[in-house]
Amino acid sequence: MAASKKASEHLRHSELSKGGSVAAKSFSILVLVGVFEASIGLLSGSVGLAADGAHSFADAAVSLIVWLGLRLSRKAPDGKFHFGYYRVETFSSIVAALFMIGLGFVILYESYQILLYAREIVNAETALATALVATIIALSLLFYKWRAAKRIDSLALRTDALNSIKDVLTSLTASLGIFFSHYLGITQTDSIAGIIIAFFIFTVSYVTIKEASLVLMDACSCPEIVSDIENIAKSIQHVKRVQNIRLRKLGPYVVGDMHVEVDGSMTVNEADKIIAEIEERIKREFDEVVEFKVRIEPYDSKTKS
């Protein structure tokens, strides 16, 4: 059992490490994209492209926050955090979302100001090509981070992946704004693109904060896991009844407990073997379950429902 627990902990740390590596690579790429977009945006006078560049910088900061969160999540439990640091990953996703909201307001304000005093874009072809390249890079990062987020079930990394969905949409919006502004002569569309980008940011931030807040409040909407755990316990010999299954999220992982009723004439050793078998089978069946406690009670046939 001790060897199995050690192997499980090693696997969790390995998954968190991989998630951190994904976030670190994303940070480096987004910084480069942000520098390129912001520079071309300022030189060309495209507020949409400049906004998308600033947005890339913000997403780089989000990836950095996610990386720090995943790194801290790997710390072992101690005297202060008895259940470990897994929720740092969830907390970091909220910090990242709040950061994005702040940036959204800055982009919204700047876009509105330029909307009032529309100006033509210089070197629009270069600006448009830059926005399209940024779109392709964002799409590549989206698939890369989404696969990693699904593999380790990380909320923070999923937040980063949602950022990439937003990146694709914002870069595409910037491209359309430049195209309509330069080629169709509708100069306001570039500023409108900046405003749309800001609202993309607000939408993703809201979804992230809502989901992370539910996790921090011990919400766990996972009826399929509850049902499967109940079936596992009922399949164990001598278990008469299963009740009060409770689960809660710890970052990307789950902890829980439940009551099972057995024959009251069983010895302590026999009951302990049943507990150990149930807990081992649950952890073997669900990789995300890091801790599960089973409490034994004597079965009373008179209270049988």
N, C-alpha and C positions, 0 to 999 in steps of 0.2 A: 504493500500500500504506500509506504514512504517513497519507494522508487517511482511509483506511478505518479504520485503527487509532485515529485521533483521534476519528472519529465513533462508534466502538464504545465507547471510554472515556467519551465524553460521554453515550451512552445508558445505560451502567451507572450513572454518577453521577446521572443523571436518575431512574432507577428507585429507587436508594437514597434519593434526596431525597423521592420520593413516599412510600416506605415510612416515612420519618421523619415526614412530614406526617400520615400515618394514625395513627402512634403518638402524636404530639403532640395530635391531636384527641381520641383515646381517653383520654389522660391528663386533659384538661380535663373531659370528660364524667363520667369515673369519680370524680373528686374531688367534683364536685357531687352525684352519686348517693350517695357515701359519707357526705358531710356530712348529707344528708337522712335516709338510713337510720339512721345512728348516733344522730342526734338523736331521731328518733321511737322508735327502739329503747330508748334510755335513759329517755325520758319514759314509755313504755308498759310498760317492764319486760320486753320481749321479748328474751331472749338470742339467739334465732335471728336476729332482725332486726338486732340490734346486731352480731352476728358477721358477718352479710352486709355490713353497713356497713363494718366493719373490713376485710373481705375486698375490698370495692370500693377502699378506700384502698390496700391491698396491690397490687391490680391496677393502680391508677394509678401506683404506684411501679414496677411491672413495665413499664408502657408508657413511663415515663420512662427506665428503663434501656435498653429497646429503642431508644428515640429517640436516646439518647446513643451506643449501639453503632452504629446505622446512620449517624449523623453522622460518627463517627470512621472508619467503613469507607470513606468517600468520600475520605480523605486519600491523596495520591499516594505511590508507593513512595519510600523515601529510603535513606540510607546504612545504617540499622539494620534496617528492614523492607523487604528487597529485593523481596518479592512483594506489597507493599502491606499494607493494614490490613483486608482483607476478613474475616479470622477474628475480628476484634473483635466482629463481629455474632454469631458463634457463641458466643464467650466471654460476651457480655452475656446470652445466653439461659440460660447456666448460673448466672450471678449472680442473674438474676431467679428462677430455679427454687429456688435456695437460700434466697432471701428469702421465697418462698412457703412453704417448709417450716417456717421459723421462725415465721411467722404461724400456720401450721396447728397447731403445738404450743400456741401461746397460746390459740387458739380452743378446742382440745380440752380444755385444762386448765380454762378458765373454764366451758365447757359442762358438764363433769363436776361441778364444784363446785356449780353451780346445779341440776344433776340431783338431787343429794343433798338439796337444800333447795328443792323446787319452789315456785314462786309464781305467782299469777294475773297475767294481762296486763291492764293498764289501757288503755282506748281501743283495744280490739282491732280495731275496724273500720278505724281510721286506720292502724294497724300493718299490717293485711292489705292495704289499698289501696296502701300504700307498697311492700310487697314485690312486689305484682303489677306496679306501674309499673316497678320495678327489673328485673323479669323481661322486660318488653317492651323496655326500653332495652338490656339485655344481649343479647337476641335480635337487635336491630337492629345492634349493634356486631359481633356474631358474623359476620353476612353481609358487613358492610362490610370487616372486617379479613381475613376468609378469602379474599375475592375479591382483595384487594390482595396477600396473601401468595402466592397462586397465580400472580398476574401477574408478580411479581418473584422468585419462588422463594426467599423469605427465611425461614430457620429461626427467627430471633428474632421476626419478625412472625407466623410460624405459631404460635410459643409463645404470643404475645399473643392470637391467635385461639382457641387451645385454652383459654386463660383465659376467653374469652367463652363457650365451651361450658360450662365449669365455672360461670361466672357465672349462666347460665340455670338450670342445675340447682340451684345453691345458693340463688338467689332463689326458685325454685319450692319447694325444700325448706323455706325459711323461711316461705313462704306456707302450706304444708300444716301446718307445726308450729304456727303461730298459729291456723289454722282448727281443728285437732283439740284444741288446748289450750283455746281459748275456747268454741267451739260444742259440743264433745263432752265437755268437762270433764276431758280427759286432760292434766293440766298438765305432765307430763314430756315430752310430744312436742316442746315448744319447745326444751328442752335437747338432746333427741335430734337435732333438726334441726341444732343447732350442731355436734354430734359428727359427723354425716354430712357436713356442709360441710368439716370438717377433713380427713376421709378423701378427699373429692373433690380437695382441694388436694394431698395426698400423692401421689395417683395421677397427676395431671397433671405434677407436679414430677418424678416418677420417669421418666416417658416422655420428658420434655424433656431431662433430664440424660443419659439413655442415648443418645438420638439425637445430642446435641451432642458427647458424649464420643467417639462413633464418628467424627464429622467431624474432631475435633481429632487423632484418631489415624490420619488419612488413609484411613479406610474410605470406600469409594465403591461401594455396591451399585447398579450401573447397567449390567446386561448388555445392555440394548437399545441404549444409546449405544455400547458397545464393539463390538457387532455392526455397527451402522450405520457407525461409523468404519472398521472393517475393510473393509466393502463399498465405501466411498468410495475408500479407498486402492487396492483391487484393480481398481477401474474406471479408474484412471489408466493410460495407455499406458506400456509398458516396465516396469511394476512386476511382478516375478516372484513375490514372496512377502511376506506381511505377518505380523509376529509381535511379541510383547512389548508389547501395548498396555496402558498404565498410566494410570489416572486418579485424581485426588484432589480433594477439595472444598476450596475457599477461600471460606468463608462461603456465599453463595448461588450461587457460581460454581465452575467446574471448570477444572483445568489438567491437562495430560497429555503423554505422549510415546509413541513407538513406533519400531520398527525396520522398514524395508522393504528388500528385496533387489532389486537391478537388475543388468543386464548389466555385468560388470566392465570392459568396454571403453568404457563411456560416459565422456565428458569431464566435468570438474568443472562446467562451465557447464550441461551437459545435466542432470546430477544435481541441481543447484541449482534448475533450473526445475521439476523433478518435486516437490522438497520444497516449493517456494513454492505450487505448484498444490494439493497435498494439504492444506497448512495453511490456505490461503485457503478451500477448499471446506468443510473441517470447521468453521471459524469462521462461515462463511456459513450452514451447515446448523443449527448449534447456537448459539443466542444466549448460552447459559450458559458456553460454552467461551471463556475469556479468553486462554488461552495454550496452544499445542500445538506441541511440537517433534518433528520427524521426523529420524531418523538413517538415513543410507544405508549399506548394506553390499553388497559384491559377491555376486552370486548364484552358488551352487555347486550344480549339478544333481545331484552325487553324494549330497548330504545331503537331497535332496528326499524328503519323507515320503509 
